Amino acid sequence: MMTLHVNGTIHQVEAERHELLVWVLREKLGLTQTRFGCGIERCGACTVLMDGRPRRSCMISVAEAMGKKIVTREGLADDNGLSEELQDLSKDVGHEPGTSPQRR
């Protein structure tokens, strides 16, 4: 059993230490706004805030995430759309997390 602090709530999840955070968030916690895109930390679809810093959850094991405060897109959105933090995160990845960047 692994303990994760996600969006202000402590979760006990049945997961292996090596499982990727993106899949634990999506499949075990139902937080599907964190998306799997490229799998190599480039597209930003899997970006979450971990202890306040943008991180790509496609390359982070659930063991590495334990003890950290994780905020997903669901934890940032408010009734008026994108929160200020999510807008800042969008600037970091170059596009809105969960969407594909425009190809040039």
C-alpha positions as a Markdown table, in Angstrom:
| # | Residue | x | y | z |
|---|---|---|---|---|
| 1 | Met | 0.0 | 0.0 | 0.0 |
| 2 | Met | 1.4 | 3.4 | -1.0 |
| 3 | Thr | 0.4 | 6.8 | 0.5 |
| 4 | Leu | 0.1 | 9.8 | -1.8 |
| 5 | His | -0.9 | 13.4 | -0.9 |
| 6 | Val | -2.9 | 14.5 | -4.0 |
| 7 | Asn | -5.0 | 17.7 | -4.3 |
| 8 | Gly | -4.9 | 18.2 | -0.5 |
| 9 | Thr | -6.1 | 14.7 | 0.3 |
| 10 | Ile | -4.1 | 11.7 | 1.6 |
| 11 | His | -4.8 | 8.6 | -0.5 |
| 12 | Gln | -3.9 | 5.0 | 0.2 |
| 13 | Val | -3.4 | 3.2 | -3.1 |
| 14 | Glu | -2.6 | -0.3 | -4.0 |
| 15 | Ala | 0.4 | 0.1 | -6.3 |
| 16 | Glu | 3.9 | -1.2 | -6.9 |
| 17 | Arg | 6.8 | 1.1 | -6.1 |
| 18 | His | 7.9 | 1.2 | -9.7 |
| 19 | Glu | 4.5 | 2.1 | -11.2 |
| 20 | Leu | 4.4 | 5.5 | -13.0 |
| 21 | Leu | 2.6 | 8.3 | -11.2 |
| 22 | Val | 0.6 | 9.1 | -14.4 |
| 23 | Trp | -1.1 | 5.7 | -14.4 |
| 24 | Val | -1.7 | 5.7 | -10.6 |
| 25 | Leu | -3.4 | 9.1 | -10.8 |
| 26 | Arg | -5.5 | 8.0 | -13.8 |
| 27 | Glu | -6.4 | 4.4 | -13.1 |
| 28 | Lys | -6.3 | 4.2 | -9.3 |
| 29 | Leu | -7.4 | 7.7 | -8.3 |
| 30 | Gly | -9.6 | 8.5 | -11.3 |
| 31 | Leu | -7.9 | 11.8 | -12.0 |
| 32 | Thr | -8.1 | 11.6 | -15.7 |
| 33 | Gln | -7.1 | 15.2 | -16.5 |
| 34 | Thr | -3.5 | 14.1 | -16.1 |
| 35 | Arg | -2.9 | 12.5 | -19.5 |
| 36 | Phe | -0.3 | 10.2 | -21.0 |
| 37 | Gly | 1.1 | 11.8 | -24.1 |
| 38 | Cys | 4.6 | 11.1 | -25.3 |
| 39 | Gly | 6.1 | 9.1 | -22.4 |
| 40 | Ile | 9.4 | 11.0 | -22.7 |
| 41 | Glu | 8.7 | 14.2 | -20.8 |
| 42 | Arg | 8.4 | 16.4 | -23.9 |
| 43 | Cys | 4.7 | 17.1 | -24.5 |
| 44 | Gly | 3.6 | 18.1 | -21.0 |
| 45 | Ala | 0.3 | 16.3 | -21.1 |
| 46 | Cys | 1.2 | 14.5 | -17.9 |
| 47 | Thr | 2.4 | 17.6 | -16.0 |
| 48 | Val | 1.5 | 17.9 | -12.3 |
| 49 | Leu | 2.8 | 20.1 | -9.6 |
| 50 | Met | 5.0 | 18.3 | -7.1 |
| 51 | Asp | 5.8 | 20.4 | -4.0 |
| 52 | Gly | 4.9 | 23.4 | -6.1 |
| 53 | Arg | 7.1 | 22.6 | -9.1 |
| 54 | Pro | 6.0 | 21.3 | -12.5 |
| 55 | Arg | 7.0 | 17.7 | -13.0 |
| 56 | Arg | 6.2 | 15.2 | -15.8 |
| 57 | Ser | 4.3 | 12.3 | -14.1 |
| 58 | Cys | 5.1 | 9.9 | -17.0 |
| 59 | Met | 8.7 | 9.5 | -15.7 |
| 60 | Ile | 8.1 | 9.6 | -12.0 |
| 61 | Ser | 7.6 | 6.4 | -10.0 |
| 62 | Val | 4.9 | 6.3 | -7.3 |
| 63 | Ala | 7.7 | 5.6 | -4.8 |
| 64 | Glu | 9.4 | 8.9 | -5.8 |
| 65 | Ala | 6.1 | 10.7 | -5.4 |
| 66 | Met | 5.5 | 9.5 | -1.8 |
| 67 | Gly | 5.9 | 12.3 | 0.8 |
| 68 | Lys | 5.4 | 15.0 | -1.8 |
| 69 | Lys | 2.4 | 17.3 | -2.2 |
| 70 | Ile | 1.0 | 16.6 | -5.7 |
| 71 | Val | -1.5 | 18.8 | -7.4 |
| 72 | Thr | -3.2 | 17.7 | -10.6 |
| 73 | Arg | -5.2 | 19.7 | -13.1 |
| 74 | Glu | -8.4 | 18.7 | -11.1 |
| 75 | Gly | -6.9 | 20.3 | -8.0 |
| 76 | Leu | -6.2 | 23.6 | -9.8 |
| 77 | Ala | -9.4 | 24.2 | -11.8 |
| 78 | Asp | -12.0 | 26.4 | -10.3 |
| 79 | Asp | -15.6 | 27.2 | -11.3 |
| 80 | Asn | -14.3 | 30.0 | -13.5 |
| 81 | Gly | -12.0 | 27.9 | -15.6 |
| 82 | Leu | -8.2 | 27.9 | -15.3 |
| 83 | Ser | -6.8 | 29.0 | -11.9 |
| 84 | Glu | -3.8 | 31.3 | -11.8 |
| 85 | Glu | -1.6 | 28.4 | -10.9 |
| 86 | Leu | -2.8 | 26.4 | -13.9 |
| 87 | Gln | -2.2 | 29.4 | -16.2 |
| 88 | Asp | 1.4 | 29.6 | -14.9 |
| 89 | Leu | 1.8 | 25.9 | -15.5 |
| 90 | Ser | 0.5 | 26.3 | -19.0 |
| 91 | Lys | 3.2 | 28.9 | -19.7 |
| 92 | Asp | 5.8 | 26.4 | -18.3 |
| 93 | Val | 4.9 | 23.7 | -20.8 |
| 94 | Gly | 4.2 | 26.0 | -23.7 |
| 95 | His | 0.6 | 25.0 | -24.1 |
| 96 | Glu | -2.4 | 24.0 | -21.9 |
| 97 | Pro | -1.5 | 20.7 | -20.1 |
| 98 | Gly | -3.5 | 17.8 | -21.6 |
| 99 | Thr | -3.5 | 19.3 | -25.1 |
| 100 | Ser | -1.0 | 18.8 | -27.9 |
| 101 | Pro | 1.3 | 21.6 | -28.8 |
| 102 | Gln | 0.8 | 23.0 | -32.3 |
| 103 | Arg | 3.2 | 21.6 | -34.9 |
| 104 | Arg | 5.1 | 24.1 | -37.0 |
